[in-house]
Amino acid sequence: MAIVEPTTEIRERVALNVDVCIECRSCAAACFHGHHDEPTVHFARIGAAMLPALCRQCPDAPCVMACPADAMRREPTGTVHRTIFRCRGCGSCARACPFGVLAADTFDGEVAKCDLCSDQLQHGDSPRCVTSCPTGALQFIDESAAAEQGLTVLGSRTLGQHPIRRR
């Protein structure tokens, strides 16, 4: 099992203004294209709406601890990243995720995992899903600022057995 080493925790999260989202799925298209045709933005039906959901980048990262192949790890930047060549597609990380945002079904034998577009973050840019959102419904902001503005942090209790509660 992987050992989660102390590192800098990321403070920004992808947040959603549900009143502005038009369910266009531009975020998913940008993510799919930017990650070499690997889907990492998923959608959850909340009432009548289909809302985007992605990895929450948990500080304690249960997915990292659950991965028997050491494919999941926390980068020095603070993001949780999946090493594609180590992933066996066993789904341990998906079952360990308390928010249900890692796809339990695999993509070409691997579990798809959002890394907040770490290549974009290195250059000071926001994740692709945020920059591609035509209405500005997605924002990359501090989690406490999201709460103050009444925004929903993606992956925060939007998937799993019940659409609102953690699984």
C-alpha positions as CSV (number, residue, x, y, z in Angstrom):
1,M,0.0,0.0,0.0
2,A,1.1,3.5,-0.7
3,I,2.1,5.8,2.1
4,V,0.7,9.3,2.0
5,E,3.7,11.6,2.7
6,P,3.2,15.0,4.2
7,T,2.9,17.6,1.5
8,T,1.4,20.9,0.7
9,E,-2.4,20.6,0.6
10,I,-4.1,22.3,-2.3
11,R,-6.6,24.9,-1.2
12,E,-8.5,25.5,-4.4
13,R,-11.3,23.3,-5.5
14,V,-13.5,23.2,-8.6
15,A,-16.9,24.7,-7.4
16,L,-20.2,24.8,-9.2
17,N,-22.8,27.5,-9.3
18,V,-25.9,25.3,-9.9
19,D,-28.0,28.2,-10.8
20,V,-25.7,29.1,-13.8
21,C,-24.9,25.5,-15.1
22,I,-26.7,24.8,-18.4
23,E,-25.6,21.2,-18.5
24,C,-23.8,21.7,-21.8
25,R,-21.0,19.2,-20.9
26,S,-18.3,21.5,-22.2
27,C,-16.3,20.7,-19.1
28,A,-16.4,17.0,-19.9
29,A,-15.4,17.6,-23.5
30,A,-12.4,19.8,-22.5
31,C,-11.3,17.3,-19.9
32,F,-11.7,14.3,-22.3
33,H,-9.6,16.1,-24.9
34,G,-7.0,17.4,-22.5
35,H,-6.4,14.0,-20.9
36,H,-5.9,12.1,-24.2
37,D,-9.5,10.8,-24.6
38,E,-9.8,9.6,-21.0
39,P,-13.0,10.7,-19.3
40,T,-12.4,12.1,-15.8
41,V,-15.4,14.4,-15.4
42,H,-18.5,12.4,-14.5
43,F,-22.1,13.5,-14.2
44,A,-24.6,12.8,-11.4
45,R,-28.4,13.2,-11.7
46,I,-29.5,15.5,-8.9
47,G,-33.3,15.8,-9.2
48,A,-33.9,16.9,-12.8
49,A,-30.3,18.2,-13.3
50,M,-27.2,16.4,-14.6
51,L,-24.4,18.0,-12.8
52,P,-20.6,17.5,-13.3
53,A,-18.7,15.7,-10.5
54,L,-14.9,15.1,-10.2
55,C,-12.3,14.1,-7.7
56,R,-12.4,16.2,-4.6
57,Q,-8.7,15.9,-3.9
58,C,-9.2,14.8,-0.3
59,P,-6.6,15.8,2.2
60,D,-6.4,12.3,3.6
61,A,-6.9,10.6,0.1
62,P,-8.5,7.2,0.9
63,C,-7.9,6.2,-2.7
64,V,-4.1,6.5,-2.3
65,M,-4.2,4.3,0.8
66,A,-6.4,1.7,-0.9
67,C,-4.4,1.3,-4.1
68,P,-2.5,-2.0,-4.0
69,A,-0.4,-1.2,-7.0
70,D,0.8,2.2,-5.8
71,A,-0.8,3.8,-8.8
72,M,-2.4,6.6,-6.8
73,R,-0.1,9.1,-5.1
74,R,0.0,12.7,-3.9
75,E,2.2,14.9,-5.9
76,P,4.5,17.6,-4.2
77,T,2.0,20.2,-5.6
78,G,-0.7,18.6,-3.3
79,T,-2.8,17.0,-6.1
80,V,-3.7,13.3,-6.0
81,H,-2.5,11.8,-9.2
82,R,-2.8,8.3,-10.8
83,T,0.2,6.8,-12.6
84,I,-1.4,5.3,-15.6
85,F,1.1,2.5,-16.1
86,R,0.7,1.2,-12.6
87,C,-3.1,1.1,-12.5
88,R,-4.5,-2.4,-12.8
89,G,-8.1,-1.4,-12.9
90,C,-8.9,-3.3,-9.7
91,G,-11.3,-0.6,-8.5
92,S,-10.0,-0.4,-4.9
93,C,-9.6,3.3,-5.2
94,A,-13.2,3.7,-6.5
95,R,-14.5,1.7,-3.6
96,A,-12.5,3.7,-1.1
97,C,-13.6,7.1,-2.4
98,P,-16.1,8.4,0.2
99,F,-17.7,10.7,-2.4
100,G,-18.1,8.1,-5.2
101,V,-16.5,10.3,-7.8
102,L,-13.9,7.7,-9.1
103,A,-15.5,5.6,-11.8
104,A,-16.1,2.1,-10.5
105,D,-16.1,1.0,-14.1
106,T,-12.7,1.1,-15.8
107,F,-11.6,2.7,-19.0
108,D,-9.4,0.4,-21.0
109,G,-8.5,-1.5,-17.8
110,E,-7.7,1.7,-15.8
111,V,-9.7,3.8,-13.3
112,A,-10.1,7.4,-14.6
113,K,-8.9,10.0,-12.1
114,C,-9.0,13.8,-12.2
115,D,-5.7,15.5,-11.4
116,L,-7.1,19.0,-11.6
117,C,-5.1,19.4,-14.9
118,S,-1.8,19.5,-13.0
119,D,-0.1,20.5,-16.2
120,Q,-2.3,23.6,-16.3
121,L,-1.8,24.3,-12.5
122,Q,2.0,24.4,-13.0
123,H,1.6,27.3,-15.3
124,G,-0.8,29.1,-13.0
125,D,-3.9,28.3,-15.1
126,S,-7.2,26.8,-13.9
127,P,-8.3,23.3,-14.8
128,R,-9.6,22.8,-18.3
129,C,-13.2,22.1,-17.1
130,V,-13.2,25.6,-15.5
131,T,-11.7,27.5,-18.4
132,S,-14.0,25.8,-20.9
133,C,-17.3,26.6,-19.0
134,P,-19.2,29.1,-21.2
135,T,-21.4,30.4,-18.4
136,G,-18.8,30.6,-15.7
137,A,-20.7,28.1,-13.6
138,L,-17.4,26.4,-12.7
139,Q,-14.8,28.2,-10.7
140,F,-11.5,27.2,-9.2
141,I,-11.5,28.8,-5.8
142,D,-10.6,28.3,-2.2
143,E,-13.1,25.8,-0.6
144,S,-14.0,28.3,2.2
145,A,-14.7,31.0,-0.4
146,A,-16.9,28.6,-2.2
147,A,-19.0,28.0,0.9
148,E,-19.3,31.8,1.5
149,Q,-20.5,32.3,-2.0
150,G,-23.0,29.4,-1.7
151,L,-21.2,27.3,-4.4
152,T,-21.1,23.5,-4.4
153,V,-17.6,21.9,-4.4
154,L,-17.7,19.2,-7.1
155,G,-17.6,15.7,-5.7
156,S,-19.0,16.9,-2.5
157,R,-21.7,14.5,-1.8
158,T,-23.1,14.4,-5.3
159,L,-22.5,10.7,-6.1
160,G,-22.8,7.4,-4.4
161,Q,-25.8,5.5,-3.0
162,H,-27.6,8.7,-2.2
163,P,-27.3,11.9,-4.2
164,I,-26.7,14.2,-1.2
165,R,-25.1,12.0,1.6
166,R,-21.7,10.5,1.6
167,R,-21.7,6.8,0.9
